[in-house]
């Protein structure tokens, strides 16, 4: 499949000595679509927060383009990555219009 955009190895996150996320190995590849699913509290948001650099207290390796994401300048990283937050309101008409509105900010 080629070189992954993200490569995750032995990622774990703990809050107050409770492990909330544990991923042994995972890769994101260009051109593929990924869906995160799971019960409330299963670590989906924590995982996205690690990838978006909102969560920096983790163990393991999270590589973006072969480099540890915390070693990349925040400006440089944000020029290449956009995270569209989940919302609970429905003031937008379609998913497409919401995504375009959010991505146009970048």
Secondary structure as UniProt FT lines:
FT   STRAND          6..15
FT   TURN            16..17
FT   STRAND          18..28
FT   TURN            30..31
FT   TURN            40..41
FT   HELIX           44..51
FT   TURN            52..53
FT   STRAND          59..64
FT   TURN            65..66
FT   STRAND          67..68
FT   HELIX           69..71
FT   HELIX           74..80
FT   HELIX           95..103
FT   TURN            104..105
//
